[in-house]
């Protein structure tokens, strides 16, 4: 069984990875190929838009809700939807680099911010 000390050490390693994104050449190539291929399939099939539309239905009316987006990295389309449509939005992630990027994207929303967890 993992102790809280073990979990904290794992989080520190994850934070270092997400801040530096150190990947070897093979991993970088595979990631690019996989993501480009999957993104194309999702967009061309309409699956990506269906995914977003379904989540928006699940979220419901956010105008009176406080939203906590855990592990948001630099935010994605749904993160921005949550931030733009909620009463208040807080995105949390381990990566300082990602949080800086997300805060820049959120600058126009006074009720939204991102922070490190």
Biopython code that builds the backbone (N, CA, C, O; Angstrom):
import numpy as np
from Bio.PDB.StructureBuilder import StructureBuilder

atoms = [
    (1, "UNK", "N", (0.839, -1.169, 0.000)),
    (1, "UNK", "CA", (0.000, 0.000, 0.000)),
    (1, "UNK", "C", (0.893, 1.245, 0.000)),
    (1, "UNK", "O", (1.871, 1.337, 0.743)),
    (2, "UNK", "N", (0.521, 2.198, -0.861)),
    (2, "UNK", "CA", (1.301, 3.428, -0.952)),
    (2, "UNK", "C", (0.993, 4.347, 0.219)),
    (2, "UNK", "O", (-0.151, 4.485, 0.652)),
    (3, "UNK", "N", (2.032, 4.955, 0.704)),
    (3, "UNK", "CA", (1.870, 5.939, 1.772)),
    (3, "UNK", "C", (1.713, 7.321, 1.155)),
    (3, "UNK", "O", (1.922, 7.499, -0.045)),
    (4, "UNK", "N", (1.349, 8.291, 1.973)),
    (4, "UNK", "CA", (1.219, 9.661, 1.460)),
    (4, "UNK", "C", (2.575, 10.177, 0.980)),
    (4, "UNK", "O", (2.642, 10.985, 0.054)),
    (5, "UNK", "N", (3.659, 9.708, 1.612)),
    (5, "UNK", "CA", (5.004, 10.103, 1.172)),
    (5, "UNK", "C", (5.286, 9.569, -0.236)),
    (5, "UNK", "O", (5.868, 10.274, -1.061)),
    (6, "UNK", "N", (4.873, 8.322, -0.514)),
    (6, "UNK", "CA", (5.043, 7.738, -1.847)),
    (6, "UNK", "C", (4.254, 8.527, -2.898)),
    (6, "UNK", "O", (4.743, 8.774, -4.001)),
    (7, "UNK", "N", (3.058, 8.907, -2.546)),
    (7, "UNK", "CA", (2.203, 9.653, -3.467)),
    (7, "UNK", "C", (2.804, 11.025, -3.762)),
    (7, "UNK", "O", (2.787, 11.479, -4.906)),
    (8, "UNK", "N", (3.325, 11.674, -2.750)),
    (8, "UNK", "CA", (3.961, 12.983, -2.946)),
    (8, "UNK", "C", (5.178, 12.858, -3.860)),
    (8, "UNK", "O", (5.389, 13.706, -4.727)),
    (9, "UNK", "N", (5.971, 11.818, -3.675)),
    (9, "UNK", "CA", (7.137, 11.593, -4.544)),
    (9, "UNK", "C", (6.703, 11.357, -5.988)),
    (9, "UNK", "O", (7.330, 11.865, -6.918)),
    (10, "UNK", "N", (5.644, 10.595, -6.173)),
    (10, "UNK", "CA", (5.114, 10.361, -7.524)),
    (10, "UNK", "C", (4.657, 11.675, -8.143)),
    (10, "UNK", "O", (4.928, 11.941, -9.314)),
    (11, "UNK", "N", (3.960, 12.503, -7.352)),
    (11, "UNK", "CA", (3.506, 13.808, -7.853)),
    (11, "UNK", "C", (4.675, 14.696, -8.245)),
    (11, "UNK", "O", (4.590, 15.423, -9.234)),
    (12, "UNK", "N", (5.757, 14.651, -7.492)),
    (12, "UNK", "CA", (6.942, 15.451, -7.826)),
    (12, "UNK", "C", (7.531, 15.008, -9.157)),
    (12, "UNK", "O", (7.940, 15.840, -9.967)),
    (13, "UNK", "N", (7.574, 13.698, -9.384)),
    (13, "UNK", "CA", (8.091, 13.180, -10.664)),
    (13, "UNK", "C", (7.178, 13.575, -11.816)),
    (13, "UNK", "O", (7.648, 13.955, -12.888)),
    (14, "UNK", "N", (5.870, 13.484, -11.590)),
    (14, "UNK", "CA", (4.922, 13.888, -12.629)),
    (14, "UNK", "C", (5.070, 15.378, -12.940)),
    (14, "UNK", "O", (5.056, 15.782, -14.102)),
    (15, "UNK", "N", (5.209, 16.173, -11.908)),
    (15, "UNK", "CA", (5.370, 17.615, -12.093)),
    (15, "UNK", "C", (6.604, 17.912, -12.937)),
    (15, "UNK", "O", (6.546, 18.727, -13.857)),
    (16, "UNK", "N", (7.730, 17.248, -12.626)),
    (16, "UNK", "CA", (8.958, 17.453, -13.387)),
    (16, "UNK", "C", (8.746, 17.081, -14.854)),
    (16, "UNK", "O", (9.179, 17.808, -15.749)),
    (17, "UNK", "N", (8.082, 15.951, -15.100)),
    (17, "UNK", "CA", (7.835, 15.532, -16.476)),
    (17, "UNK", "C", (6.981, 16.559, -17.216)),
    (17, "UNK", "O", (7.319, 16.960, -18.330)),
    (18, "UNK", "N", (5.870, 16.990, -16.600)),
    (18, "UNK", "CA", (4.972, 17.918, -17.280)),
    (18, "UNK", "C", (5.580, 19.304, -17.454)),
    (18, "UNK", "O", (5.201, 20.032, -18.371)),
    (19, "UNK", "N", (6.512, 19.676, -16.591)),
    (19, "UNK", "CA", (7.189, 20.963, -16.762)),
    (19, "UNK", "C", (8.238, 20.906, -17.866)),
    (19, "UNK", "O", (8.466, 21.902, -18.552)),
    (20, "UNK", "N", (8.869, 19.771, -18.042)),
    (20, "UNK", "CA", (9.957, 19.675, -19.019)),
    (20, "UNK", "C", (9.557, 18.911, -20.275)),
    (20, "UNK", "O", (10.125, 19.135, -21.344)),
    (21, "UNK", "N", (8.580, 18.009, -20.155)),
    (21, "UNK", "CA", (8.138, 17.152, -21.261)),
    (21, "UNK", "C", (9.322, 16.426, -21.911)),
    (21, "UNK", "O", (9.389, 16.299, -23.133)),
    (22, "UNK", "N", (10.244, 15.957, -21.083)),
    (22, "UNK", "CA", (11.416, 15.251, -21.596)),
    (22, "UNK", "C", (11.002, 13.886, -22.126)),
    (22, "UNK", "O", (10.654, 12.982, -21.367)),
    (23, "UNK", "N", (11.049, 13.762, -23.442)),
    (23, "UNK", "CA", (10.737, 12.499, -24.104)),
    (23, "UNK", "C", (11.895, 12.171, -25.032)),
    (23, "UNK", "O", (12.530, 13.067, -25.589)),
    (24, "UNK", "N", (12.163, 10.895, -25.192)),
    (24, "UNK", "CA", (13.207, 10.522, -26.139)),
    (24, "UNK", "C", (12.663, 10.665, -27.566)),
    (24, "UNK", "O", (11.464, 10.869, -27.757)),
    (25, "UNK", "N", (13.526, 10.561, -28.543)),
    (25, "UNK", "CA", (13.137, 10.780, -29.941)),
    (25, "UNK", "C", (12.006, 9.858, -30.373)),
    (25, "UNK", "O", (11.037, 10.308, -30.985)),
    (26, "UNK", "N", (12.123, 8.578, -30.060)),
    (26, "UNK", "CA", (11.083, 7.619, -30.466)),
    (26, "UNK", "C", (9.732, 7.980, -29.864)),
    (26, "UNK", "O", (8.711, 7.904, -30.547)),
    (27, "UNK", "N", (9.716, 8.365, -28.613)),
    (27, "UNK", "CA", (8.465, 8.733, -27.946)),
    (27, "UNK", "C", (7.881, 10.002, -28.552)),
    (27, "UNK", "O", (6.668, 10.094, -28.743)),
    (28, "UNK", "N", (8.731, 10.982, -28.857)),
    (28, "UNK", "CA", (8.242, 12.223, -29.484)),
    (28, "UNK", "C", (7.631, 11.943, -30.851)),
    (28, "UNK", "O", (6.562, 12.460, -31.173)),
    (29, "UNK", "N", (8.313, 11.120, -31.661)),
    (29, "UNK", "CA", (7.791, 10.787, -32.990)),
    (29, "UNK", "C", (6.458, 10.053, -32.901)),
    (29, "UNK", "O", (5.509, 10.380, -33.613)),
    (30, "UNK", "N", (6.397, 9.057, -32.016)),
    (30, "UNK", "CA", (5.164, 8.285, -31.864)),
    (30, "UNK", "C", (4.033, 9.184, -31.371)),
    (30, "UNK", "O", (2.908, 9.072, -31.858)),
    (31, "UNK", "N", (4.302, 10.062, -30.429)),
    (31, "UNK", "CA", (3.273, 10.965, -29.906)),
    (31, "UNK", "C", (2.713, 11.860, -31.009)),
    (31, "UNK", "O", (1.499, 12.024, -31.131)),
    (32, "UNK", "N", (3.596, 12.428, -31.798)),
    (32, "UNK", "CA", (3.141, 13.303, -32.890)),
    (32, "UNK", "C", (2.311, 12.547, -33.915)),
    (32, "UNK", "O", (1.254, 13.015, -34.338)),
    (33, "UNK", "N", (2.794, 11.382, -34.310)),
    (33, "UNK", "CA", (2.075, 10.574, -35.296)),
    (33, "UNK", "C", (0.714, 10.166, -34.763)),
    (33, "UNK", "O", (-0.294, 10.301, -35.455)),
    (34, "UNK", "N", (0.683, 9.667, -33.533)),
    (34, "UNK", "CA", (-0.564, 9.199, -32.931)),
    (34, "UNK", "C", (-1.555, 10.339, -32.791)),
    (34, "UNK", "O", (-2.715, 10.206, -33.181)),
    (35, "UNK", "N", (-1.111, 11.454, -32.238)),
    (35, "UNK", "CA", (-2.017, 12.575, -32.008)),
    (35, "UNK", "C", (-2.542, 13.162, -33.317)),
    (35, "UNK", "O", (-3.728, 13.468, -33.433)),
    (36, "UNK", "N", (-1.664, 13.316, -34.292)),
    (36, "UNK", "CA", (-2.093, 13.864, -35.581)),
    (36, "UNK", "C", (-3.110, 12.932, -36.241)),
    (36, "UNK", "O", (-4.125, 13.390, -36.767)),
    (37, "UNK", "N", (-2.843, 11.649, -36.212)),
    (37, "UNK", "CA", (-3.749, 10.666, -36.823)),
    (37, "UNK", "C", (-5.085, 10.632, -36.095)),
    (37, "UNK", "O", (-6.139, 10.690, -36.727)),
    (38, "UNK", "N", (-5.048, 10.538, -34.765)),
    (38, "UNK", "CA", (-6.286, 10.471, -33.993)),
    (38, "UNK", "C", (-7.102, 11.747, -34.114)),
    (38, "UNK", "O", (-8.328, 11.696, -34.216)),
    (39, "UNK", "N", (-6.431, 12.887, -34.103)),
    (39, "UNK", "CA", (-7.142, 14.157, -34.234)),
    (39, "UNK", "C", (-7.865, 14.217, -35.575)),
    (39, "UNK", "O", (-9.019, 14.639, -35.648)),
    (40, "UNK", "N", (-7.181, 13.795, -36.632)),
    (40, "UNK", "CA", (-7.797, 13.781, -37.961)),
    (40, "UNK", "C", (-9.007, 12.873, -38.017)),
    (40, "UNK", "O", (-10.034, 13.239, -38.589)),
    (41, "UNK", "N", (-8.900, 11.704, -37.437)),
    (41, "UNK", "CA", (-10.025, 10.755, -37.430)),
    (41, "UNK", "C", (-11.203, 11.340, -36.651)),
    (41, "UNK", "O", (-12.344, 11.291, -37.112)),
    (42, "UNK", "N", (-10.923, 11.890, -35.478)),
    (42, "UNK", "CA", (-12.004, 12.457, -34.657)),
    (42, "UNK", "C", (-12.696, 13.616, -35.369)),
    (42, "UNK", "O", (-13.921, 13.730, -35.326)),
    (43, "UNK", "N", (-11.915, 14.476, -36.023)),
    (43, "UNK", "CA", (-12.511, 15.624, -36.707)),
    (43, "UNK", "C", (-13.294, 15.188, -37.942)),
    (43, "UNK", "O", (-14.423, 15.631, -38.151)),
    (44, "UNK", "N", (-12.702, 14.325, -38.756)),
    (44, "UNK", "CA", (-13.346, 13.908, -39.999)),
    (44, "UNK", "C", (-14.608, 13.091, -39.762)),
    (44, "UNK", "O", (-15.536, 13.148, -40.568)),
    (45, "UNK", "N", (-14.659, 12.342, -38.685)),
    (45, "UNK", "CA", (-15.834, 11.511, -38.401)),
    (45, "UNK", "C", (-16.929, 12.293, -37.681)),
    (45, "UNK", "O", (-18.050, 11.799, -37.556)),
    (46, "UNK", "N", (-16.632, 13.490, -37.211)),
    (46, "UNK", "CA", (-17.593, 14.276, -36.448)),
    (46, "UNK", "C", (-17.649, 13.863, -34.981)),
    (46, "UNK", "O", (-18.417, 14.423, -34.199)),
    (47, "UNK", "N", (-16.834, 12.883, -34.619)),
    (47, "UNK", "CA", (-16.837, 12.362, -33.258)),
    (47, "UNK", "C", (-16.403, 13.431, -32.250)),
    (47, "UNK", "O", (-16.943, 13.502, -31.146)),
    (48, "UNK", "N", (-15.445, 14.248, -32.625)),
    (48, "UNK", "CA", (-14.948, 15.268, -31.700)),
    (48, "UNK", "C", (-16.047, 16.268, -31.343)),
    (48, "UNK", "O", (-16.206, 16.611, -30.171)),
    (49, "UNK", "N", (-16.805, 16.738, -32.330)),
    (49, "UNK", "CA", (-17.879, 17.684, -32.058)),
    (49, "UNK", "C", (-18.978, 17.029, -31.230)),
    (49, "UNK", "O", (-19.543, 17.666, -30.341)),
    (50, "UNK", "N", (-19.284, 15.772, -31.510)),
    (50, "UNK", "CA", (-20.291, 15.053, -30.717)),
    (50, "UNK", "C", (-19.850, 14.947, -29.262)),
    (50, "UNK", "O", (-20.664, 15.088, -28.350)),
    (51, "UNK", "N", (-18.575, 14.702, -29.050)),
    (51, "UNK", "CA", (-17.998, 14.613, -27.710)),
    (51, "UNK", "C", (-18.187, 15.936, -26.966)),
    (51, "UNK", "O", (-18.626, 15.951, -25.816)),
    (52, "UNK", "N", (-17.851, 17.046, -27.630)),
    (52, "UNK", "CA", (-18.002, 18.358, -27.001)),
    (52, "UNK", "C", (-19.474, 18.668, -26.722)),
    (52, "UNK", "O", (-19.818, 19.143, -25.640)),
    (53, "UNK", "N", (-20.326, 18.402, -27.687)),
    (53, "UNK", "CA", (-21.743, 18.698, -27.519)),
    (53, "UNK", "C", (-22.356, 17.894, -26.376)),
    (53, "UNK", "O", (-23.157, 18.430, -25.609)),
    (54, "UNK", "N", (-21.998, 16.632, -26.251)),
    (54, "UNK", "CA", (-22.516, 15.790, -25.184)),
    (54, "UNK", "C", (-22.062, 16.291, -23.815)),
    (54, "UNK", "O", (-22.848, 16.318, -22.868)),
    (55, "UNK", "N", (-20.807, 16.682, -23.712)),
    (55, "UNK", "CA", (-20.311, 17.212, -22.440)),
    (55, "UNK", "C", (-21.046, 18.497, -22.060)),
    (55, "UNK", "O", (-21.355, 18.708, -20.888)),
    (56, "UNK", "N", (-21.321, 19.339, -23.020)),
    (56, "UNK", "CA", (-22.038, 20.579, -22.727)),
    (56, "UNK", "C", (-23.433, 20.285, -22.179)),
    (56, "UNK", "O", (-23.907, 20.995, -21.293)),
    (57, "UNK", "N", (-24.090, 19.256, -22.691)),
    (57, "UNK", "CA", (-25.390, 18.839, -22.157)),
    (57, "UNK", "C", (-25.223, 18.354, -20.721)),
    (57, "UNK", "O", (-25.995, 18.735, -19.842)),
    (58, "UNK", "N", (-24.219, 17.516, -20.482)),
    (58, "UNK", "CA", (-23.973, 17.007, -19.126)),
    (58, "UNK", "C", (-23.684, 18.135, -18.145)),
    (58, "UNK", "O", (-24.147, 18.092, -17.006)),
    (59, "UNK", "N", (-22.925, 19.145, -18.569)),
    (59, "UNK", "CA", (-22.582, 20.258, -17.686)),
    (59, "UNK", "C", (-23.829, 21.044, -17.275)),
    (59, "UNK", "O", (-23.913, 21.527, -16.146)),
    (60, "UNK", "N", (-24.774, 21.171, -18.166)),
    (60, "UNK", "CA", (-25.967, 21.950, -17.878)),
    (60, "UNK", "C", (-25.647, 23.429, -17.774)),
    (60, "UNK", "O", (-24.639, 23.904, -18.295)),
    (61, "UNK", "N", (-26.537, 24.153, -17.082)),
    (61, "UNK", "CA", (-26.367, 25.590, -16.900)),
    (61, "UNK", "C", (-25.275, 25.831, -15.858)),
    (61, "UNK", "O", (-25.409, 25.425, -14.703)),
    (62, "UNK", "N", (-24.220, 26.478, -16.262)),
    (62, "UNK", "CA", (-23.077, 26.730, -15.378)),
    (62, "UNK", "C", (-23.061, 28.139, -14.799)),
    (62, "UNK", "O", (-22.168, 28.475, -14.021)),
    (63, "UNK", "N", (-24.022, 28.956, -15.162)),
    (63, "UNK", "CA", (-23.971, 30.379, -14.810)),
    (63, "UNK", "C", (-23.950, 30.640, -13.306)),
    (63, "UNK", "O", (-23.516, 31.712, -12.883)),
    (64, "UNK", "N", (-24.398, 29.708, -12.500)),
    (64, "UNK", "CA", (-24.387, 29.891, -11.039)),
    (64, "UNK", "C", (-23.407, 28.931, -10.359)),
    (64, "UNK", "O", (-23.381, 28.837, -9.132)),
    (65, "UNK", "N", (-22.609, 28.225, -11.145)),
    (65, "UNK", "CA", (-21.726, 27.181, -10.606)),
    (65, "UNK", "C", (-20.286, 27.646, -10.469)),
    (65, "UNK", "O", (-19.786, 28.437, -11.269)),
    (66, "UNK", "N", (-19.630, 27.127, -9.425)),
    (66, "UNK", "CA", (-18.192, 27.285, -9.254)),
    (66, "UNK", "C", (-17.566, 25.999, -9.772)),
    (66, "UNK", "O", (-17.932, 24.909, -9.331)),
    (67, "UNK", "N", (-16.629, 26.115, -10.700)),
    (67, "UNK", "CA", (-16.043, 24.941, -11.350)),
    (67, "UNK", "C", (-14.583, 24.779, -10.949)),
    (67, "UNK", "O", (-13.811, 25.738, -10.970)),
    (68, "UNK", "N", (-14.216, 23.557, -10.584)),
    (68, "UNK", "CA", (-12.839, 23.191, -10.292)),
    (68, "UNK", "C", (-12.406, 22.185, -11.354)),
    (68, "UNK", "O", (-12.979, 21.100, -11.455)),
    (69, "UNK", "N", (-11.405, 22.542, -12.139)),
    (69, "UNK", "CA", (-10.901, 21.716, -13.239)),
    (69, "UNK", "C", (-9.550, 21.145, -12.815)),
    (69, "UNK", "O", (-8.525, 21.814, -12.939)),
    (70, "UNK", "N", (-9.549, 19.906, -12.314)),
    (70, "UNK", "CA", (-8.325, 19.275, -11.801)),
    (70, "UNK", "C", (-7.541, 18.608, -12.920)),
    (70, "UNK", "O", (-8.117, 17.924, -13.766)),
    (71, "UNK", "N", (-6.234, 18.806, -12.925)),
    (71, "UNK", "CA", (-5.390, 18.197, -13.940)),
    (71, "UNK", "C", (-5.668, 18.757, -15.320)),
    (71, "UNK", "O", (-5.693, 18.021, -16.306)),
    (72, "UNK", "N", (-5.873, 20.048, -15.385)),
    (72, "UNK", "CA", (-6.298, 20.701, -16.627)),
    (72, "UNK", "C", (-5.162, 20.966, -17.609)),
    (72, "UNK", "O", (-5.415, 21.302, -18.766)),
    (73, "UNK", "N", (-3.922, 20.822, -17.167)),
    (73, "UNK", "CA", (-2.729, 21.182, -17.922)),
    (73, "UNK", "C", (-2.906, 22.617, -18.425)),
    (73, "UNK", "O", (-3.182, 23.500, -17.613)),
    (74, "UNK", "N", (-2.765, 22.887, -19.705)),
    (74, "UNK", "CA", (-2.899, 24.255, -20.216)),
    (74, "UNK", "C", (-4.321, 24.536, -20.690)),
    (74, "UNK", "O", (-4.576, 25.542, -21.351)),
    (75, "UNK", "N", (-5.237, 23.648, -20.349)),
    (75, "UNK", "CA", (-6.632, 23.816, -20.745)),
    (75, "UNK", "C", (-6.879, 23.266, -22.132)),
    (75, "UNK", "O", (-5.974, 23.222, -22.964)),
    (76, "UNK", "N", (-8.102, 22.848, -22.375)),
    (76, "UNK", "CA", (-8.517, 22.375, -23.693)),
    (76, "UNK", "C", (-9.836, 23.057, -24.035)),
    (76, "UNK", "O", (-10.250, 23.985, -23.340)),
    (77, "UNK", "N", (-10.480, 22.622, -25.066)),
    (77, "UNK", "CA", (-11.729, 23.249, -25.492)),
    (77, "UNK", "C", (-12.774, 23.222, -24.386)),
    (77, "UNK", "O", (-13.476, 24.209, -24.166)),
    (78, "UNK", "N", (-12.879, 22.092, -23.691)),
    (78, "UNK", "CA", (-13.869, 22.003, -22.618)),
    (78, "UNK", "C", (-13.475, 22.860, -21.412)),
    (78, "UNK", "O", (-14.346, 23.423, -20.749)),
    (79, "UNK", "N", (-12.191, 22.965, -21.124)),
    (79, "UNK", "CA", (-11.745, 23.844, -20.037)),
    (79, "UNK", "C", (-12.168, 25.280, -20.320)),
    (79, "UNK", "O", (-12.668, 25.977, -19.437)),
    (80, "UNK", "N", (-11.964, 25.707, -21.543)),
    (80, "UNK", "CA", (-12.331, 27.080, -21.900)),
    (80, "UNK", "C", (-13.851, 27.266, -21.861)),
    (80, "UNK", "O", (-14.333, 28.323, -21.452)),
    (81, "UNK", "N", (-14.596, 26.263, -22.276)),
    (81, "UNK", "CA", (-16.057, 26.330, -22.202)),
    (81, "UNK", "C", (-16.492, 26.500, -20.749)),
    (81, "UNK", "O", (-17.338, 27.340, -20.440)),
    (82, "UNK", "N", (-15.904, 25.692, -19.853)),
    (82, "UNK", "CA", (-16.229, 25.783, -18.433)),
    (82, "UNK", "C", (-15.901, 27.180, -17.893)),
    (82, "UNK", "O", (-16.704, 27.780, -17.180)),
    (83, "UNK", "N", (-14.731, 27.682, -18.234)),
    (83, "UNK", "CA", (-14.291, 28.995, -17.750)),
    (83, "UNK", "C", (-15.199, 30.110, -18.269)),
    (83, "UNK", "O", (-15.532, 31.036, -17.530)),
    (84, "UNK", "N", (-15.589, 30.023, -19.508)),
    (84, "UNK", "CA", (-16.393, 31.078, -20.123)),
    (84, "UNK", "C", (-17.844, 31.069, -19.659)),
    (84, "UNK", "O", (-18.513, 32.101, -19.710)),
    (85, "UNK", "N", (-18.338, 29.927, -19.211)),
    (85, "UNK", "CA", (-19.763, 29.810, -18.915)),
    (85, "UNK", "C", (-20.105, 29.621, -17.440)),
    (85, "UNK", "O", (-21.283, 29.530, -17.093)),
    (86, "UNK", "N", (-19.111, 29.562, -16.572)),
    (86, "UNK", "CA", (-19.384, 29.355, -15.147)),
    (86, "UNK", "C", (-19.322, 30.674, -14.374)),
    (86, "UNK", "O", (-18.801, 31.680, -14.855)),
    (87, "UNK", "N", (-19.868, 30.631, -13.164)),
    (87, "UNK", "CA", (-19.798, 31.799, -12.277)),
    (87, "UNK", "C", (-18.347, 32.052, -11.878)),
    (87, "UNK", "O", (-17.889, 33.195, -11.863)),
    (88, "UNK", "N", (-17.628, 30.977, -11.555)),
    (88, "UNK", "CA", (-16.196, 31.089, -11.289)),
    (88, "UNK", "C", (-15.522, 29.787, -11.698)),
    (88, "UNK", "O", (-16.118, 28.711, -11.638)),
    (89, "UNK", "N", (-14.275, 29.909, -12.113)),
    (89, "UNK", "CA", (-13.515, 28.772, -12.632)),
    (89, "UNK", "C", (-12.124, 28.787, -12.015)),
    (89, "UNK", "O", (-11.468, 29.827, -11.949)),
    (90, "UNK", "N", (-11.685, 27.607, -11.562)),
    (90, "UNK", "CA", (-10.324, 27.439, -11.084)),
    (90, "UNK", "C", (-9.757, 26.173, -11.714)),
    (90, "UNK", "O", (-10.266, 25.074, -11.491)),
    (91, "UNK", "N", (-8.704, 26.336, -12.497)),
    (91, "UNK", "CA", (-8.006, 25.199, -13.079)),
    (91, "UNK", "C", (-6.759, 24.901, -12.262)),
    (91, "UNK", "O", (-5.984, 25.810, -11.964)),
    (92, "UNK", "N", (-6.556, 23.643, -11.895)),
    (92, "UNK", "CA", (-5.383, 23.243, -11.116)),
    (92, "UNK", "C", (-4.582, 22.195, -11.866)),
    (92, "UNK", "O", (-5.142, 21.274, -12.461)),
    (93, "UNK", "N", (-3.267, 22.347, -11.832)),
    (93, "UNK", "CA", (-2.379, 21.366, -12.441)),
    (93, "UNK", "C", (-1.034, 21.406, -11.732)),
    (93, "UNK", "O", (-0.701, 22.384, -11.063)),
    (94, "UNK", "N", (-0.264, 20.334, -11.886)),
    (94, "UNK", "CA", (1.063, 20.259, -11.281)),
    (94, "UNK", "C", (2.091, 21.119, -12.016)),
    (94, "UNK", "O", (3.068, 21.561, -11.412)),
    (95, "UNK", "N", (1.885, 21.357, -13.289)),
    (95, "UNK", "CA", (2.867, 22.026, -14.131)),
    (95, "UNK", "C", (2.745, 23.549, -14.102)),
    (95, "UNK", "O", (1.721, 24.110, -14.493)),
    (96, "UNK", "N", (3.801, 24.204, -13.634)),
    (96, "UNK", "CA", (3.820, 25.670, -13.649)),
    (96, "UNK", "C", (3.785, 26.206, -15.077)),
    (96, "UNK", "O", (3.147, 27.222, -15.353)),
    (97, "UNK", "N", (4.468, 25.523, -15.969)),
    (97, "UNK", "CA", (4.518, 25.929, -17.378)),
    (97, "UNK", "C", (3.109, 25.936, -17.972)),
    (97, "UNK", "O", (2.714, 26.893, -18.637)),
    (98, "UNK", "N", (2.368, 24.878, -17.730)),
    (98, "UNK", "CA", (1.010, 24.775, -18.264)),
    (98, "UNK", "C", (0.089, 25.810, -17.634)),
    (98, "UNK", "O", (-0.736, 26.409, -18.324)),
    (99, "UNK", "N", (0.222, 26.023, -16.341)),
    (99, "UNK", "CA", (-0.630, 26.991, -15.646)),
    (99, "UNK", "C", (-0.390, 28.398, -16.179)),
    (99, "UNK", "O", (-1.335, 29.172, -16.324)),
    (100, "UNK", "N", (0.859, 28.736, -16.470)),
    (100, "UNK", "CA", (1.145, 30.048, -17.081)),
    (100, "UNK", "C", (0.411, 30.195, -18.404)),
    (100, "UNK", "O", (-0.185, 31.238, -18.672)),
    (101, "UNK", "N", (0.449, 29.156, -19.233)),
    (101, "UNK", "CA", (-0.237, 29.195, -20.528)),
    (101, "UNK", "C", (-1.740, 29.357, -20.335)),
    (101, "UNK", "O", (-2.377, 30.166, -21.011)),
    (102, "UNK", "N", (-2.300, 28.586, -19.412)),
    (102, "UNK", "CA", (-3.743, 28.671, -19.193)),
    (102, "UNK", "C", (-4.136, 30.043, -18.652)),
    (102, "UNK", "O", (-5.149, 30.600, -19.075)),
    (103, "UNK", "N", (-3.367, 30.588, -17.741)),
    (103, "UNK", "CA", (-3.695, 31.921, -17.217)),
    (103, "UNK", "C", (-3.691, 32.972, -18.318)),
    (103, "UNK", "O", (-4.499, 33.899, -18.281)),
    (104, "UNK", "N", (-2.800, 32.848, -19.293)),
    (104, "UNK", "CA", (-2.803, 33.785, -20.435)),
    (104, "UNK", "C", (-4.091, 33.638, -21.235)),
    (104, "UNK", "O", (-4.662, 34.626, -21.696)),
    (105, "UNK", "N", (-4.545, 32.391, -21.397)),
    (105, "UNK", "CA", (-5.791, 32.154, -22.141)),
    (105, "UNK", "C", (-7.016, 32.657, -21.375)),
    (105, "UNK", "O", (-8.050, 32.954, -21.972)),
    (106, "UNK", "N", (-6.890, 32.750, -20.044)),
    (106, "UNK", "CA", (-8.013, 33.154, -19.203)),
    (106, "UNK", "C", (-8.019, 34.642, -18.872)),
    (106, "UNK", "O", (-8.927, 35.114, -18.188)),
    (107, "UNK", "N", (-7.028, 35.387, -19.342)),
    (107, "UNK", "CA", (-6.891, 36.807, -18.974)),
    (107, "UNK", "C", (-8.164, 37.615, -19.195)),
    (107, "UNK", "O", (-8.454, 38.522, -18.415)),
    (108, "UNK", "N", (-8.919, 37.313, -20.223)),
    (108, "UNK", "CA", (-10.115, 38.087, -20.549)),
    (108, "UNK", "C", (-11.320, 37.712, -19.673)),
    (108, "UNK", "O", (-12.396, 38.294, -19.812)),
    (109, "UNK", "N", (-11.135, 36.744, -18.778)),
    (109, "UNK", "CA", (-12.225, 36.296, -17.913)),
    (109, "UNK", "C", (-11.886, 36.608, -16.447)),
    (109, "UNK", "O", (-11.116, 35.872, -15.830)),
    (110, "UNK", "N", (-12.438, 37.667, -15.890)),
    (110, "UNK", "CA", (-12.075, 38.080, -14.526)),
    (110, "UNK", "C", (-12.442, 37.063, -13.452)),
    (110, "UNK", "O", (-11.871, 37.089, -12.362)),
    (111, "UNK", "N", (-13.368, 36.186, -13.734)),
    (111, "UNK", "CA", (-13.830, 35.193, -12.747)),
    (111, "UNK", "C", (-13.101, 33.848, -12.878)),
    (111, "UNK", "O", (-13.450, 32.881, -12.201)),
    (112, "UNK", "N", (-12.093, 33.795, -13.745)),
    (112, "UNK", "CA", (-11.406, 32.535, -14.007)),
    (112, "UNK", "C", (-9.904, 32.682, -13.771)),
    (112, "UNK", "O", (-9.303, 33.703, -14.106)),
    (113, "UNK", "N", (-9.309, 31.634, -13.184)),
    (113, "UNK", "CA", (-7.865, 31.632, -12.999)),
    (113, "UNK", "C", (-7.379, 30.196, -12.913)),
    (113, "UNK", "O", (-8.157, 29.257, -12.743)),
    (114, "UNK", "N", (-6.058, 30.058, -13.036)),
    (114, "UNK", "CA", (-5.426, 28.744, -12.927)),
    (114, "UNK", "C", (-4.293, 28.847, -11.919)),
    (114, "UNK", "O", (-3.676, 29.900, -11.755)),
    (115, "UNK", "N", (-4.031, 27.728, -11.247)),
    (115, "UNK", "CA", (-3.003, 27.724, -10.205)),
    (115, "UNK", "C", (-2.375, 26.328, -10.139)),
    (115, "UNK", "O", (-2.926, 25.356, -10.656)),
    (116, "UNK", "N", (-1.206, 26.256, -9.488)),
    (116, "UNK", "CA", (-0.547, 24.960, -9.292)),
    (116, "UNK", "C", (-1.179, 24.288, -8.097)),
    (116, "UNK", "O", (-1.561, 24.933, -7.120)),
    (117, "UNK", "N", (-1.279, 22.979, -8.196)),
    (117, "UNK", "CA", (-1.834, 22.228, -7.061)),
    (117, "UNK", "C", (-0.722, 21.740, -6.166)),
    (117, "UNK", "O", (-0.984, 21.087, -5.156)),
]
sb = StructureBuilder()
sb.init_structure("model")
sb.init_model(0)
sb.init_chain("A")
sb.init_seg("    ")
for serial, (resi, resn, name, xyz) in enumerate(atoms, 1):
    if name == "N":
        sb.init_residue(resn, " ", resi, " ")
    sb.init_atom(name, np.array(xyz, "f"), 0.0, 1.0, " ", f" {name:<3s}", serial, name[0])
structure = sb.get_structure()
